Amino acid sequence: MRNDLFRRLDGWLFALLLLIGVGALGFLGTHYQHTADWTAGGRASLSAESRAVLGKLKGPVEIVSYANPQGDLRQTIAAFVQRYQLAKPDLTLHFVDPEQDPAKMRQLGITVNGALIVHYHGREERLDELSEDSLTNALERLTRSGEHLVAFVTGDGERLADGKGNTDLGTFMGQLEQRGMRAVPLNFSQVTAVPQGTSLVVLASPALPLPSGAVKALTDYLANGGNLLWLTEPNSADPTLKPLADALGIHVLPGVLVDGAGAALGLKDPRMIAVGLYPPQAITRGFALTTLFPQVAALAETSDSQWKIQPLLRSGPQSWTELKPIDDAHPSTIHYDAASGDLKGPLDFGFSMSRLSPNPDKTQQRAVVIGDGDFLSNTFLGNGGNRALGERIFDWLLGDDVLVDLPLRGAPDRVLNVSQTGLDALSIGFIVGVPLLLLVIGGLVAWRRRRR
């Protein structure tokens, strides 16, 4: 009888503890919140880049959503924006019913149910798409000082900013335009000077000699405090560009830069320069991705430069400038020959330059010269950190220093590479293996029941 009493007490005690536990969980659930993201790279939560962009926004951000109260759209938008609010508490969300004031909606240009307008420091960005990329890009554009006008010199065989060819820069510039930059052509056969309001001029690998008027317009632009990105190529010596090189205080060395260390990375052509270590400076601070440069011209600075010149890209100790023609069928047969004028590495092939701006309206003038333009082309942009390095260069040249070191987007497991054999095995497993396994389990269950 005593044992029965203890068993009953144990049962009542277990029930009481269970009720206390459930009540405690309910209390904690209403007062505290915890979210765990176990996906690779944390892609189910706000990305590292989005959090970094939010960290650059000083002051409150207001998001106004023009969504109908009917349905679940407002709840979806609120849940989405809440991920940003957890990282930035002074980011607020307000809803407006677009049907209450149709005239106001037409004035604002609201045509999509759920459209967002983001307000920050008197500026605004409108979004018709609810995604992290679109909202983070909008916030990044608001972080900038305004829309930047990037003029690309055209008319002499340069790489096209909107081109789809292998050597053009259309893919890269398309991504930069989402981040608040606008590319426009600059043809000196139509204008005699760089237009006012231009934030940056890009001279991307001209294939033909530039007219003297174009070179004068570029040197005048530099003299007036303009920012410049010059992408040059090996063995493309253009004597007409010497005034531009002199104005920058640099010299393009003859020959093509080669590196024997590339064989260890699987590069069969020694003209392919892989860079994994970078001289410390503002553009490369914290940058650890390997970049690939297909054909490179080495650079040197002159002794009378008026710029503060810092190395940006540098080849390895096994590199040199090859002056002799290279047989494309047997590129590995080349060798260093000091007697023929080859220069031994390490050699710089990228410079960043800055100085006090001659323009009284600006504080600092900046320029970057790189001995290769292929690394940003449509063909090679996806190699290693090429795109990320290009974005850092443009951000620095445009004075958006706070955006230079933003982390990269993207989850590391977005792409699943499966061979044809593996795909066949998976197909057979799901079509044959899984049904067979279910039949076996069902048979075992039926056999056990019959034995009872």
VENCOR-V202960 format. One record per backbone hydrogen bond with DSSP energy under -1.0 kcal/mol. NH is the residue of the N-H (numbers start at 1). CO is the residue of the C=O. Records with the same first field share a line. If there is no record, write none. Layout:
NH: CO + CO
This chain:
5: 1
6: 2
7: 3
8: 4
9: 5
10: 6
11: 7
12: 8
13: 9
14: 10
15: 11
16: 12
17: 13
18: 14
19: 15
20: 16
21: 17
22: 18
23: 19
24: 20
25: 21
26: 22
27: 23
28: 24
29: 25
30: 26
31: 27
32: 28
42: 39
45: 42
51: 47
52: 48
53: 49
54: 50
55: 51
61: 90
62: 119
63: 92
64: 117
65: 94
66: 115
67: 65
76: 72
77: 73
78: 74
79: 75
80: 76
81: 77
82: 78
85: 81
86: 82
88: 84
91: 88
92: 61
94: 63
96: 65
100: 97
105: 101
106: 102
107: 103
108: 104
109: 105
110: 105
114: 66
115: 112
116: 127
117: 64
118: 125
119: 62
120: 123
123: 120
125: 118
127: 116
131: 129
135: 131
136: 132
137: 133
138: 134
139: 135
140: 136
141: 137
142: 138
143: 139
144: 140
148: 180
150: 182
151: 200
152: 184
153: 202
154: 186
159: 204
168: 165
169: 160
170: 163
173: 169
174: 170
175: 171
176: 172
177: 173
179: 176
180: 177
181: 176
182: 148
184: 150
186: 152
190: 187
191: 187
198: 195
199: 149
200: 149
201: 227
202: 151
203: 229
205: 231
207: 156
208: 156
215: 211
216: 212
217: 213
218: 214
219: 215
220: 216
221: 217
222: 218
223: 219
224: 220
225: 222
226: 221
228: 366
229: 201
230: 368
231: 203
232: 370
241: 238
242: 239
245: 241
246: 242
247: 243
248: 244
249: 245
250: 245
251: 300
253: 298
256: 322
257: 296
258: 320
259: 270
260: 318
262: 259
264: 261
265: 262
266: 263
267: 262
272: 269
273: 293
275: 291
287: 284
291: 275
293: 273
297: 371
299: 348
300: 251
302: 249
308: 354
310: 352
312: 350
313: 350
315: 347
319: 316
320: 258
321: 343
322: 256
333: 330
334: 331
341: 338
342: 337
345: 319
349: 313
350: 313
351: 369
352: 310
353: 367
354: 308
355: 365
357: 363
362: 359
365: 355
367: 353
368: 228
369: 351
370: 230
371: 349
376: 373
377: 374
378: 168
379: 166
381: 377
383: 380
385: 290
386: 383
389: 385
390: 386
391: 387
392: 388
393: 389
394: 390
395: 391
396: 392
397: 393
398: 394
399: 396
400: 395
401: 399
403: 400
404: 401
406: 403
414: 411
423: 419
424: 420
425: 421
426: 422
427: 423
428: 424
429: 425
430: 426
431: 427
432: 428
433: 428
434: 429
436: 432
437: 433
438: 434
439: 435
440: 436
441: 437
442: 438
443: 439
444: 440
445: 441
446: 442
447: 443
448: 444
449: 445
450: 446
451: 447
